[in-house]
Amino acid sequence: MGMTEELAAAGPWPGHEQEMDLYGRLVGTWDVTNRYFVEEKDEWVHGTVVWTFGWALGGHTVQDVMWFTGPGADGYPRRDTGSTVRHYNPAGKTWAIVWFSPLGRVTKLTGRAADDGGIVQEGTQTDGRPIRWLFTEVTAESFRWLGYISDDEGETWRLEQEMLAKRR
């Protein structure tokens, strides 16, 4: 058996289906419109994403792979990828989250259920600024993802990315 088959799981951790559903409800493939703010250029960039979530590591983990398509420097579309691993900690009832970018960016966050049925993920960007990534308006067929950053230690937050997803 290869690494991919060993990594994948058929479903959630047996006996913990309710806790695993926080991210497990996202398992599948989503088509996404994406917009993000580029600080260096002081402009919003628009693109699309194919975002696939699946079970991993015996069902203790929900991992995703994202394929971003956006404008390249030469005017032609550019395709980039990334992956997030979300691993459940039953003792703390929280999720340890790590986002990996092929450009070397690694972001660590902690996830938990939001009061409104969404998901709150909080951490620190590599430059030390606090970040908050939210899944909101989550239904079986769609969700909204919002990425916020704080320039003042969490006193105020500004939107830096928004993704609107529809289940494929």
JOWOJO-V46834 format. One line per field, one symbol per residue. psi: psi as a letter, one per 30 degrees, with the letter a starting at -180 (. if undefined). A space follows every 50 residues. Layout:
psi = ???
This chain:
psi = kleeeeeklfaljkfgeeeffeffffkakkkkkkklkjeefhlkkkalkj jkklklhggfkkklkkjkklklfgflkkklllkkkjkkjfefhlkkkkkk kfgfkkkklkllklfgfakkkkaklfgfkkljkkklhkaffllkkkkllk ghggelkkkfkkkjkkk.
